[in-house]
Amino acid sequence: MTTNKSDAADHPGAPTDPRHPAQTQQRLWRAVAATIMAGIFAQAISAGALLSGVDWAQAAHRGMAAALIVSALVAGVVAVITLRKVSHGTRLGLTLLALAVLIFLQAAVGKSIAQGATLMWIHVPLGVALVGFAGLALVGARRLGAN
């Protein structure tokens, strides 16, 4: 027997049904991970503006860093607690927590640079690594509930 989209419509709650709790949960966590990734890209934009001498960039860069730390930390804690029984859920939570730690370290290096330290050589590659780590979180969110 083959299953098509009309079969899923005949059986509400089936895994391919968008109303299925696992699908809704996966979409929510993909949105969370994508939002964090978008924030990291926005950080790169504000970094470029900062290096170009744009007035608003330093405050924006600092504020977005704080928002990203809090967002990744809260998302990670919530994921670890609420997804512990979902396949790949704990891994997503730990990835988000690791991302929060890396963003915190990046912010600490950035603060040191603002105070005169010559650490740009580590700040830029760590920023690139953050994009990759955010990508891991997005992949993890897509795998939620999969076997």
PyMOL commands that set and color helices and strands:
alter all, ss='L'
color gray80, all
select helices_A, chain A and resi 5-10+21-51+57-82+89-114+120-142
alter helices_A, ss='H'
color red, helices_A
deselect
rebuild
show_as cartoon
